[in-house]
Amino acid sequence: MSLTLFSTDGCHLCEQAWTLLEQTGLAVNAEIKDIIDNDQWLDAYRIRIPVLRRADGAELDWPFSADDLIAFNRENS
C-alpha cells in the first residue's frame, strides 16, 4: 500500500510522524510530500500537517500513535 506524508521543512511534528512510520516499518511504503511544492496541498494542509494519506484517499491527521498507524494501514488491506 502506498502512503503519503504531507509535511514541510522545519516541522518537528512531521519529523515525529516520519519516525513513527519508520518504527512501525511503514516508511518503506511511504513518501514525503512537501506542501510548499503544490498550492492545493498548501491550501488543504497548511494548518493540519502532518497528515498521512493512503492511496485510496483516506487521511489520518496528527496526532497519531504507532497503533493508529498500524490500524490505518490495515483498514484498506
HTML snippet that shows the backbone in 3Dmol.js (N, CA, C, O; Angstrom):
<script src="https://3Dmol.org/build/3Dmol-min.js"></script>
<div id="view" style="width:600px;height:400px;position:relative"></div>
<script>
const pdb = `
ATOM      1  N   MET A   1       0.843  -1.178   0.000  1.00  0.00           N
ATOM      2  CA  MET A   1       0.000   0.000   0.000  1.00  0.00           C
ATOM      3  C   MET A   1       0.883   1.233   0.000  1.00  0.00           C
ATOM      4  O   MET A   1       1.918   1.262   0.666  1.00  0.00           O
ATOM      5  N   SER A   2       0.490   2.221  -0.722  1.00  0.00           N
ATOM      6  CA  SER A   2       1.235   3.462  -0.827  1.00  0.00           C
ATOM      7  C   SER A   2       0.697   4.488   0.174  1.00  0.00           C
ATOM      8  O   SER A   2      -0.510   4.714   0.264  1.00  0.00           O
ATOM      9  N   LEU A   3       1.608   5.098   0.914  1.00  0.00           N
ATOM     10  CA  LEU A   3       1.256   6.125   1.877  1.00  0.00           C
ATOM     11  C   LEU A   3       1.998   7.408   1.534  1.00  0.00           C
ATOM     12  O   LEU A   3       3.139   7.370   1.073  1.00  0.00           O
ATOM     13  N   THR A   4       1.350   8.538   1.761  1.00  0.00           N
ATOM     14  CA  THR A   4       1.975   9.843   1.554  1.00  0.00           C
ATOM     15  C   THR A   4       1.870  10.629   2.840  1.00  0.00           C
ATOM     16  O   THR A   4       0.788  10.778   3.407  1.00  0.00           O
ATOM     17  N   LEU A   5       3.021  11.138   3.301  1.00  0.00           N
ATOM     18  CA  LEU A   5       3.039  12.008   4.463  1.00  0.00           C
ATOM     19  C   LEU A   5       3.198  13.435   3.969  1.00  0.00           C
ATOM     20  O   LEU A   5       4.228  13.801   3.402  1.00  0.00           O
ATOM     21  N   PHE A   6       2.164  14.238   4.193  1.00  0.00           N
ATOM     22  CA  PHE A   6       2.243  15.650   3.831  1.00  0.00           C
ATOM     23  C   PHE A   6       2.943  16.384   4.964  1.00  0.00           C
ATOM     24  O   PHE A   6       2.567  16.270   6.130  1.00  0.00           O
ATOM     25  N   SER A   7       3.962  17.135   4.596  1.00  0.00           N
ATOM     26  CA  SER A   7       4.888  17.714   5.550  1.00  0.00           C
ATOM     27  C   SER A   7       5.434  19.021   4.994  1.00  0.00           C
ATOM     28  O   SER A   7       5.023  19.477   3.927  1.00  0.00           O
ATOM     29  N   THR A   8       6.359  19.614   5.727  1.00  0.00           N
ATOM     30  CA  THR A   8       7.142  20.734   5.216  1.00  0.00           C
ATOM     31  C   THR A   8       8.428  20.827   6.019  1.00  0.00           C
ATOM     32  O   THR A   8       8.506  20.303   7.130  1.00  0.00           O
ATOM     33  N   ASP A   9       9.426  21.486   5.472  1.00  0.00           N
ATOM     34  CA  ASP A   9      10.711  21.632   6.147  1.00  0.00           C
ATOM     35  C   ASP A   9      10.547  22.362   7.477  1.00  0.00           C
ATOM     36  O   ASP A   9       9.799  23.333   7.583  1.00  0.00           O
ATOM     37  N   GLY A  10      11.258  21.875   8.479  1.00  0.00           N
ATOM     38  CA  GLY A  10      11.249  22.521   9.779  1.00  0.00           C
ATOM     39  C   GLY A  10      10.068  22.180  10.662  1.00  0.00           C
ATOM     40  O   GLY A  10       9.916  22.764  11.735  1.00  0.00           O
ATOM     41  N   CYS A  11       9.239  21.262  10.246  1.00  0.00           N
ATOM     42  CA  CYS A  11       8.061  20.856  11.022  1.00  0.00           C
ATOM     43  C   CYS A  11       8.463  19.714  11.961  1.00  0.00           C
ATOM     44  O   CYS A  11       8.649  18.580  11.519  1.00  0.00           O
ATOM     45  N   HIS A  12       8.596  20.016  13.253  1.00  0.00           N
ATOM     46  CA  HIS A  12       9.025  18.980  14.193  1.00  0.00           C
ATOM     47  C   HIS A  12       7.974  17.890  14.370  1.00  0.00           C
ATOM     48  O   HIS A  12       8.323  16.737  14.620  1.00  0.00           O
ATOM     49  N   LEU A  13       6.709  18.232  14.246  1.00  0.00           N
ATOM     50  CA  LEU A  13       5.665  17.207  14.324  1.00  0.00           C
ATOM     51  C   LEU A  13       5.745  16.256  13.139  1.00  0.00           C
ATOM     52  O   LEU A  13       5.497  15.059  13.278  1.00  0.00           O
ATOM     53  N   CYS A  14       6.090  16.792  11.974  1.00  0.00           N
ATOM     54  CA  CYS A  14       6.246  15.968  10.780  1.00  0.00           C
ATOM     55  C   CYS A  14       7.409  14.996  10.954  1.00  0.00           C
ATOM     56  O   CYS A  14       7.336  13.843  10.530  1.00  0.00           O
ATOM     57  N   GLU A  15       8.481  15.474  11.584  1.00  0.00           N
ATOM     58  CA  GLU A  15       9.622  14.604  11.866  1.00  0.00           C
ATOM     59  C   GLU A  15       9.213  13.481  12.816  1.00  0.00           C
ATOM     60  O   GLU A  15       9.630  12.337  12.637  1.00  0.00           O
ATOM     61  N   GLN A  16       8.409  13.796  13.814  1.00  0.00           N
ATOM     62  CA  GLN A  16       7.919  12.777  14.736  1.00  0.00           C
ATOM     63  C   GLN A  16       7.047  11.757  14.009  1.00  0.00           C
ATOM     64  O   GLN A  16       7.139  10.556  14.262  1.00  0.00           O
ATOM     65  N   ALA A  17       6.203  12.245  13.108  1.00  0.00           N
ATOM     66  CA  ALA A  17       5.333  11.348  12.342  1.00  0.00           C
ATOM     67  C   ALA A  17       6.163  10.398  11.482  1.00  0.00           C
ATOM     68  O   ALA A  17       5.873   9.204  11.408  1.00  0.00           O
ATOM     69  N   TRP A  18       7.205  10.937  10.829  1.00  0.00           N
ATOM     70  CA  TRP A  18       8.058  10.085   9.995  1.00  0.00           C
ATOM     71  C   TRP A  18       8.780   9.049  10.857  1.00  0.00           C
ATOM     72  O   TRP A  18       8.927   7.899  10.442  1.00  0.00           O
ATOM     73  N   THR A  19       9.224   9.435  12.034  1.00  0.00           N
ATOM     74  CA  THR A  19       9.880   8.494  12.945  1.00  0.00           C
ATOM     75  C   THR A  19       8.929   7.355  13.300  1.00  0.00           C
ATOM     76  O   THR A  19       9.343   6.197  13.343  1.00  0.00           O
ATOM     77  N   LEU A  20       7.663   7.669  13.554  1.00  0.00           N
ATOM     78  CA  LEU A  20       6.675   6.622  13.829  1.00  0.00           C
ATOM     79  C   LEU A  20       6.494   5.704  12.630  1.00  0.00           C
ATOM     80  O   LEU A  20       6.358   4.492  12.797  1.00  0.00           O
ATOM     81  N   LEU A  21       6.489   6.264  11.424  1.00  0.00           N
ATOM     82  CA  LEU A  21       6.386   5.434  10.222  1.00  0.00           C
ATOM     83  C   LEU A  21       7.578   4.485  10.132  1.00  0.00           C
ATOM     84  O   LEU A  21       7.422   3.316   9.779  1.00  0.00           O
ATOM     85  N   GLU A  22       8.760   4.987  10.448  1.00  0.00           N
ATOM     86  CA  GLU A  22       9.956   4.140  10.427  1.00  0.00           C
ATOM     87  C   GLU A  22       9.874   3.056  11.494  1.00  0.00           C
ATOM     88  O   GLU A  22      10.196   1.899  11.226  1.00  0.00           O
ATOM     89  N   GLN A  23       9.449   3.417  12.695  1.00  0.00           N
ATOM     90  CA  GLN A  23       9.373   2.461  13.800  1.00  0.00           C
ATOM     91  C   GLN A  23       8.365   1.347  13.537  1.00  0.00           C
ATOM     92  O   GLN A  23       8.552   0.221  13.999  1.00  0.00           O
ATOM     93  N   THR A  24       7.313   1.648  12.807  1.00  0.00           N
ATOM     94  CA  THR A  24       6.291   0.641  12.509  1.00  0.00           C
ATOM     95  C   THR A  24       6.591  -0.137  11.232  1.00  0.00           C
ATOM     96  O   THR A  24       5.863  -1.067  10.886  1.00  0.00           O
ATOM     97  N   GLY A  25       7.655   0.237  10.534  1.00  0.00           N
ATOM     98  CA  GLY A  25       8.003  -0.432   9.285  1.00  0.00           C
ATOM     99  C   GLY A  25       7.208   0.048   8.089  1.00  0.00           C
ATOM    100  O   GLY A  25       7.327  -0.519   7.003  1.00  0.00           O
ATOM    101  N   LEU A  26       6.399   1.080   8.266  1.00  0.00           N
ATOM    102  CA  LEU A  26       5.554   1.575   7.174  1.00  0.00           C
ATOM    103  C   LEU A  26       6.265   2.584   6.286  1.00  0.00           C
ATOM    104  O   LEU A  26       5.762   2.923   5.215  1.00  0.00           O
ATOM    105  N   ALA A  27       7.423   3.067   6.712  1.00  0.00           N
ATOM    106  CA  ALA A  27       8.146   4.060   5.917  1.00  0.00           C
ATOM    107  C   ALA A  27       8.581   3.509   4.566  1.00  0.00           C
ATOM    108  O   ALA A  27       8.747   4.271   3.613  1.00  0.00           O
ATOM    109  N   VAL A  28       8.768   2.190   4.471  1.00  0.00           N
ATOM    110  CA  VAL A  28       9.194   1.604   3.194  1.00  0.00           C
ATOM    111  C   VAL A  28       8.117   1.758   2.125  1.00  0.00           C
ATOM    112  O   VAL A  28       8.414   1.721   0.931  1.00  0.00           O
ATOM    113  N   ASN A  29       6.875   1.930   2.550  1.00  0.00           N
ATOM    114  CA  ASN A  29       5.755   2.113   1.614  1.00  0.00           C
ATOM    115  C   ASN A  29       5.263   3.556   1.589  1.00  0.00           C
ATOM    116  O   ASN A  29       4.166   3.835   1.106  1.00  0.00           O
ATOM    117  N   ALA A  30       6.078   4.470   2.111  1.00  0.00           N
ATOM    118  CA  ALA A  30       5.625   5.853   2.248  1.00  0.00           C
ATOM    119  C   ALA A  30       6.583   6.814   1.551  1.00  0.00           C
ATOM    120  O   ALA A  30       7.765   6.532   1.355  1.00  0.00           O
ATOM    121  N   GLU A  31       6.021   7.947   1.191  1.00  0.00           N
ATOM    122  CA  GLU A  31       6.832   9.034   0.647  1.00  0.00           C
ATOM    123  C   GLU A  31       6.411  10.326   1.331  1.00  0.00           C
ATOM    124  O   GLU A  31       5.283  10.459   1.807  1.00  0.00           O
ATOM    125  N   ILE A  32       7.331  11.267   1.369  1.00  0.00           N
ATOM    126  CA  ILE A  32       7.053  12.571   1.956  1.00  0.00           C
ATOM    127  C   ILE A  32       6.811  13.565   0.833  1.00  0.00           C
ATOM    128  O   ILE A  32       7.574  13.634  -0.130  1.00  0.00           O
ATOM    129  N   LYS A  33       5.751  14.325   0.970  1.00  0.00           N
ATOM    130  CA  LYS A  33       5.449  15.404   0.024  1.00  0.00           C
ATOM    131  C   LYS A  33       5.466  16.713   0.792  1.00  0.00           C
ATOM    132  O   LYS A  33       4.770  16.859   1.796  1.00  0.00           O
ATOM    133  N   ASP A  34       6.261  17.667   0.321  1.00  0.00           N
ATOM    134  CA  ASP A  34       6.319  18.981   0.941  1.00  0.00           C
ATOM    135  C   ASP A  34       5.173  19.822   0.403  1.00  0.00           C
ATOM    136  O   ASP A  34       5.064  20.032  -0.805  1.00  0.00           O
ATOM    137  N   ILE A  35       4.324  20.300   1.295  1.00  0.00           N
ATOM    138  CA  ILE A  35       3.134  21.036   0.871  1.00  0.00           C
ATOM    139  C   ILE A  35       3.474  22.341   0.166  1.00  0.00           C
ATOM    140  O   ILE A  35       2.645  22.890  -0.559  1.00  0.00           O
ATOM    141  N   ILE A  36       4.676  22.835   0.372  1.00  0.00           N
ATOM    142  CA  ILE A  36       5.082  24.090  -0.266  1.00  0.00           C
ATOM    143  C   ILE A  36       5.224  23.922  -1.784  1.00  0.00           C
ATOM    144  O   ILE A  36       5.223  24.906  -2.524  1.00  0.00           O
ATOM    145  N   ASP A  37       5.345  22.666  -2.242  1.00  0.00           N
ATOM    146  CA  ASP A  37       5.548  22.383  -3.666  1.00  0.00           C
ATOM    147  C   ASP A  37       4.269  22.423  -4.491  1.00  0.00           C
ATOM    148  O   ASP A  37       4.326  22.320  -5.717  1.00  0.00           O
ATOM    149  N   ASN A  38       3.106  22.571  -3.837  1.00  0.00           N
ATOM    150  CA  ASN A  38       1.844  22.488  -4.559  1.00  0.00           C
ATOM    151  C   ASN A  38       0.818  23.382  -3.860  1.00  0.00           C
ATOM    152  O   ASN A  38       0.559  23.215  -2.668  1.00  0.00           O
ATOM    153  N   ASP A  39       0.240  24.317  -4.589  1.00  0.00           N
ATOM    154  CA  ASP A  39      -0.710  25.258  -3.986  1.00  0.00           C
ATOM    155  C   ASP A  39      -1.928  24.556  -3.383  1.00  0.00           C
ATOM    156  O   ASP A  39      -2.429  24.986  -2.344  1.00  0.00           O
ATOM    157  N   GLN A  40      -2.410  23.487  -4.014  1.00  0.00           N
ATOM    158  CA  GLN A  40      -3.565  22.758  -3.480  1.00  0.00           C
ATOM    159  C   GLN A  40      -3.215  22.091  -2.154  1.00  0.00           C
ATOM    160  O   GLN A  40      -4.003  22.122  -1.208  1.00  0.00           O
ATOM    161  N   TRP A  41      -2.032  21.489  -2.093  1.00  0.00           N
ATOM    162  CA  TRP A  41      -1.592  20.872  -0.830  1.00  0.00           C
ATOM    163  C   TRP A  41      -1.447  21.937   0.250  1.00  0.00           C
ATOM    164  O   TRP A  41      -1.852  21.729   1.394  1.00  0.00           O
ATOM    165  N   LEU A  42      -0.872  23.072  -0.116  1.00  0.00           N
ATOM    166  CA  LEU A  42      -0.671  24.146   0.845  1.00  0.00           C
ATOM    167  C   LEU A  42      -2.014  24.613   1.408  1.00  0.00           C
ATOM    168  O   LEU A  42      -2.151  24.790   2.619  1.00  0.00           O
ATOM    169  N   ASP A  43      -2.993  24.812   0.543  1.00  0.00           N
ATOM    170  CA  ASP A  43      -4.320  25.225   0.993  1.00  0.00           C
ATOM    171  C   ASP A  43      -4.974  24.175   1.889  1.00  0.00           C
ATOM    172  O   ASP A  43      -5.593  24.512   2.898  1.00  0.00           O
ATOM    173  N   ALA A  44      -4.833  22.905   1.518  1.00  0.00           N
ATOM    174  CA  ALA A  44      -5.501  21.827   2.237  1.00  0.00           C
ATOM    175  C   ALA A  44      -4.834  21.482   3.564  1.00  0.00           C
ATOM    176  O   ALA A  44      -5.517  21.132   4.526  1.00  0.00           O
ATOM    177  N   TYR A  45      -3.511  21.578   3.625  1.00  0.00           N
ATOM    178  CA  TYR A  45      -2.787  21.019   4.770  1.00  0.00           C
ATOM    179  C   TYR A  45      -2.020  22.028   5.611  1.00  0.00           C
ATOM    180  O   TYR A  45      -1.415  21.645   6.612  1.00  0.00           O
ATOM    181  N   ARG A  46      -2.023  23.274   5.247  1.00  0.00           N
ATOM    182  CA  ARG A  46      -1.180  24.292   5.910  1.00  0.00           C
ATOM    183  C   ARG A  46      -1.303  24.258   7.434  1.00  0.00           C
ATOM    184  O   ARG A  46      -0.291  24.367   8.126  1.00  0.00           O
ATOM    185  N   ILE A  47      -2.501  24.112   7.967  1.00  0.00           N
ATOM    186  CA  ILE A  47      -2.640  24.097   9.422  1.00  0.00           C
ATOM    187  C   ILE A  47      -2.921  22.696   9.971  1.00  0.00           C
ATOM    188  O   ILE A  47      -3.204  22.536  11.158  1.00  0.00           O
ATOM    189  N   ARG A  48      -2.841  21.685   9.104  1.00  0.00           N
ATOM    190  CA  ARG A  48      -3.155  20.317   9.540  1.00  0.00           C
ATOM    191  C   ARG A  48      -1.933  19.410   9.612  1.00  0.00           C
ATOM    192  O   ARG A  48      -2.002  18.355  10.241  1.00  0.00           O
ATOM    193  N   ILE A  49      -0.820  19.783   8.991  1.00  0.00           N
ATOM    194  CA  ILE A  49       0.300  18.856   8.901  1.00  0.00           C
ATOM    195  C   ILE A  49       0.840  18.490  10.279  1.00  0.00           C
ATOM    196  O   ILE A  49       0.807  19.295  11.210  1.00  0.00           O
ATOM    197  N   PRO A  50       1.335  17.265  10.390  1.00  0.00           N
ATOM    198  CA  PRO A  50       1.454  16.240   9.369  1.00  0.00           C
ATOM    199  C   PRO A  50       0.135  15.495   9.148  1.00  0.00           C
ATOM    200  O   PRO A  50      -0.647  15.282  10.075  1.00  0.00           O
ATOM    201  N   VAL A  51      -0.079  15.114   7.913  1.00  0.00           N
ATOM    202  CA  VAL A  51      -1.247  14.319   7.518  1.00  0.00           C
ATOM    203  C   VAL A  51      -0.750  13.147   6.691  1.00  0.00           C
ATOM    204  O   VAL A  51       0.050  13.316   5.771  1.00  0.00           O
ATOM    205  N   LEU A  52      -1.231  11.958   7.027  1.00  0.00           N
ATOM    206  CA  LEU A  52      -0.888  10.758   6.283  1.00  0.00           C
ATOM    207  C   LEU A  52      -2.068  10.374   5.403  1.00  0.00           C
ATOM    208  O   LEU A  52      -3.199  10.292   5.883  1.00  0.00           O
ATOM    209  N   ARG A  53      -1.812  10.137   4.110  1.00  0.00           N
ATOM    210  CA  ARG A  53      -2.874   9.760   3.186  1.00  0.00           C
ATOM    211  C   ARG A  53      -2.553   8.409   2.563  1.00  0.00           C
ATOM    212  O   ARG A  53      -1.426   8.145   2.143  1.00  0.00           O
ATOM    213  N   ARG A  54      -3.576   7.563   2.516  1.00  0.00           N
ATOM    214  CA  ARG A  54      -3.467   6.275   1.821  1.00  0.00           C
ATOM    215  C   ARG A  54      -3.764   6.472   0.348  1.00  0.00           C
ATOM    216  O   ARG A  54      -4.286   7.509  -0.061  1.00  0.00           O
ATOM    217  N   ALA A  55      -3.427   5.469  -0.441  1.00  0.00           N
ATOM    218  CA  ALA A  55      -3.669   5.518  -1.883  1.00  0.00           C
ATOM    219  C   ALA A  55      -5.152   5.671  -2.207  1.00  0.00           C
ATOM    220  O   ALA A  55      -5.497   6.218  -3.255  1.00  0.00           O
ATOM    221  N   ASP A  56      -6.037   5.197  -1.325  1.00  0.00           N
ATOM    222  CA  ASP A  56      -7.478   5.308  -1.578  1.00  0.00           C
ATOM    223  C   ASP A  56      -8.037   6.680  -1.200  1.00  0.00           C
ATOM    224  O   ASP A  56      -9.235   6.923  -1.347  1.00  0.00           O
ATOM    225  N   GLY A  57      -7.164   7.586  -0.708  1.00  0.00           N
ATOM    226  CA  GLY A  57      -7.587   8.935  -0.375  1.00  0.00           C
ATOM    227  C   GLY A  57      -7.930   9.156   1.089  1.00  0.00           C
ATOM    228  O   GLY A  57      -8.106  10.300   1.508  1.00  0.00           O
ATOM    229  N   ALA A  58      -8.030   8.095   1.878  1.00  0.00           N
ATOM    230  CA  ALA A  58      -8.314   8.253   3.307  1.00  0.00           C
ATOM    231  C   ALA A  58      -7.129   8.944   3.979  1.00  0.00           C
ATOM    232  O   ALA A  58      -5.975   8.712   3.621  1.00  0.00           O
ATOM    233  N   GLU A  59      -7.437   9.799   4.962  1.00  0.00           N
ATOM    234  CA  GLU A  59      -6.397  10.573   5.625  1.00  0.00           C
ATOM    235  C   GLU A  59      -6.434  10.365   7.138  1.00  0.00           C
ATOM    236  O   GLU A  59      -7.486  10.155   7.742  1.00  0.00           O
ATOM    237  N   LEU A  60      -5.243  10.433   7.717  1.00  0.00           N
ATOM    238  CA  LEU A  60      -5.070  10.347   9.160  1.00  0.00           C
ATOM    239  C   LEU A  60      -4.345  11.607   9.608  1.00  0.00           C
ATOM    240  O   LEU A  60      -3.200  11.845   9.225  1.00  0.00           O
ATOM    241  N   ASP A  61      -5.019  12.410  10.419  1.00  0.00           N
ATOM    242  CA  ASP A  61      -4.445  13.666  10.904  1.00  0.00           C
ATOM    243  C   ASP A  61      -3.658  13.436  12.191  1.00  0.00           C
ATOM    244  O   ASP A  61      -3.961  12.537  12.975  1.00  0.00           O
ATOM    245  N   TRP A  62      -2.656  14.260  12.381  1.00  0.00           N
ATOM    246  CA  TRP A  62      -1.885  14.274  13.617  1.00  0.00           C
ATOM    247  C   TRP A  62      -2.763  14.834  14.731  1.00  0.00           C
ATOM    248  O   TRP A  62      -3.551  15.741  14.467  1.00  0.00           O
ATOM    249  N   PRO A  63      -2.666  14.347  15.941  1.00  0.00           N
ATOM    250  CA  PRO A  63      -1.684  13.391  16.433  1.00  0.00           C
ATOM    251  C   PRO A  63      -2.136  11.951  16.212  1.00  0.00           C
ATOM    252  O   PRO A  63      -3.322  11.629  16.297  1.00  0.00           O
ATOM    253  N   PHE A  64      -1.151  11.091  15.924  1.00  0.00           N
ATOM    254  CA  PHE A  64      -1.428   9.666  15.830  1.00  0.00           C
ATOM    255  C   PHE A  64      -0.280   8.900  16.464  1.00  0.00           C
ATOM    256  O   PHE A  64       0.849   9.381  16.561  1.00  0.00           O
ATOM    257  N   SER A  65      -0.613   7.690  16.889  1.00  0.00           N
ATOM    258  CA  SER A  65       0.357   6.815  17.551  1.00  0.00           C
ATOM    259  C   SER A  65       0.778   5.712  16.590  1.00  0.00           C
ATOM    260  O   SER A  65       0.248   5.599  15.485  1.00  0.00           O
ATOM    261  N   ALA A  66       1.722   4.913  17.018  1.00  0.00           N
ATOM    262  CA  ALA A  66       2.140   3.754  16.227  1.00  0.00           C
ATOM    263  C   ALA A  66       0.952   2.813  16.020  1.00  0.00           C
ATOM    264  O   ALA A  66       0.759   2.283  14.925  1.00  0.00           O
ATOM    265  N   ASP A  67       0.160   2.607  17.069  1.00  0.00           N
ATOM    266  CA  ASP A  67      -1.026   1.745  16.945  1.00  0.00           C
ATOM    267  C   ASP A  67      -2.026   2.323  15.944  1.00  0.00           C
ATOM    268  O   ASP A  67      -2.629   1.580  15.169  1.00  0.00           O
ATOM    269  N   ASP A  68      -2.202   3.639  15.958  1.00  0.00           N
ATOM    270  CA  ASP A  68      -3.096   4.292  14.998  1.00  0.00           C
ATOM    271  C   ASP A  68      -2.613   4.061  13.570  1.00  0.00           C
ATOM    272  O   ASP A  68      -3.412   3.799  12.671  1.00  0.00           O
ATOM    273  N   LEU A  69      -1.293   4.162  13.365  1.00  0.00           N
ATOM    274  CA  LEU A  69      -0.729   3.958  12.033  1.00  0.00           C
ATOM    275  C   LEU A  69      -0.972   2.542  11.522  1.00  0.00           C
ATOM    276  O   LEU A  69      -1.354   2.337  10.369  1.00  0.00           O
ATOM    277  N   ILE A  70      -0.747   1.585  12.389  1.00  0.00           N
ATOM    278  CA  ILE A  70      -0.929   0.186  12.002  1.00  0.00           C
ATOM    279  C   ILE A  70      -2.401  -0.078  11.666  1.00  0.00           C
ATOM    280  O   ILE A  70      -2.702  -0.727  10.664  1.00  0.00           O
ATOM    281  N   ALA A  71      -3.309   0.421  12.495  1.00  0.00           N
ATOM    282  CA  ALA A  71      -4.738   0.242  12.217  1.00  0.00           C
ATOM    283  C   ALA A  71      -5.142   0.939  10.930  1.00  0.00           C
ATOM    284  O   ALA A  71      -5.898   0.376  10.139  1.00  0.00           O
ATOM    285  N   PHE A  72      -4.652   2.158  10.703  1.00  0.00           N
ATOM    286  CA  PHE A  72      -4.959   2.911   9.498  1.00  0.00           C
ATOM    287  C   PHE A  72      -4.477   2.164   8.258  1.00  0.00           C
ATOM    288  O   PHE A  72      -5.174   2.117   7.245  1.00  0.00           O
ATOM    289  N   ASN A  73      -3.307   1.592   8.341  1.00  0.00           N
ATOM    290  CA  ASN A  73      -2.748   0.854   7.209  1.00  0.00           C
ATOM    291  C   ASN A  73      -3.547  -0.418   6.932  1.00  0.00           C
ATOM    292  O   ASN A  73      -3.680  -0.824   5.777  1.00  0.00           O
ATOM    293  N   ARG A  74      -4.073  -1.040   7.962  1.00  0.00           N
ATOM    294  CA  ARG A  74      -4.838  -2.302   7.801  1.00  0.00           C
ATOM    295  C   ARG A  74      -6.254  -2.067   7.294  1.00  0.00           C
ATOM    296  O   ARG A  74      -6.846  -2.969   6.703  1.00  0.00           O
ATOM    297  N   GLU A  75      -6.810  -0.885   7.509  1.00  0.00           N
ATOM    298  CA  GLU A  75      -8.204  -0.618   7.146  1.00  0.00           C
ATOM    299  C   GLU A  75      -8.501  -0.848   5.679  1.00  0.00           C
ATOM    300  O   GLU A  75      -9.635  -1.175   5.330  1.00  0.00           O
ATOM    301  N   ASN A  76      -7.539  -0.690   4.830  1.00  0.00           N
ATOM    302  CA  ASN A  76      -7.774  -0.845   3.405  1.00  0.00           C
ATOM    303  C   ASN A  76      -7.030  -2.043   2.827  1.00  0.00           C
ATOM    304  O   ASN A  76      -6.845  -2.137   1.613  1.00  0.00           O
ATOM    305  N   SER A  77      -6.608  -2.949   3.687  1.00  0.00           N
ATOM    306  CA  SER A  77      -5.870  -4.131   3.212  1.00  0.00           C
ATOM    307  C   SER A  77      -6.803  -5.196   2.704  1.00  0.00           C
ATOM    308  O   SER A  77      -6.352  -6.255   2.268  1.00  0.00           O
TER     309      SER A  77
END
`;
const viewer = $3Dmol.createViewer("view");
viewer.addModel(pdb, "pdb");
viewer.setStyle({}, {cartoon: {color: "spectrum"}});
viewer.zoomTo();
viewer.render();
</script>
